[in-house]
Amino acid sequence: MTGYDVKCSFHEVGNSGTTPSDKFSVDGRVRLFNVWVTSTGETDDIRTATIILKTGSDATGDVLLKYDFRFVQWANPSNNISIPGGGIVFPDGLYFDSGNGDTTFINSVSLIYEQG
């Protein structure tokens, strides 16, 4: 019997200076169950960012999930994607692009996934 670990990982994202990168990857086979993102919350403006998740460890992989997030300054359950039906399998790793572009809208991402 093969064992699998369910993990929760937190990633800070940003786009310049001392902040982390807009993009990150998780190596190995990944079955993604949930994505939770938070906004910078710096203004009252409604903001939109399109996150893209690809298979592999870089931007050349196939898109397996693309989602438009609309953020507001207060807590909002729409900042959470719960993936039904046993999740999405990224056979060669998971590559995450926050969609921040020139402006930081997303400042953190939490993933719940199975690896192995």
Sequence and secondary structure as in RCSB ss.txt:
>XXXX:A:sequence
MTGYDVKCSFHEVGNSGTTPSDKFSVDGRVRLFNVWVTSTGETDDIRTATIILKTGSDATGDVLLKYDFRFVQWA
NPSNNISIPGGGIVFPDGLYFDSGNGDTTFINSVSLIYEQG
>XXXX:A:secstr
    EEEEEEEE  SSTTS  SEEEE S EEEEEEEEEE   SSS EEEEEEEEESSSTTS EEEEEEEEE SS 
 GGGEEE  TT EEETT EEEE   TTS  EEEEEEEEEE 
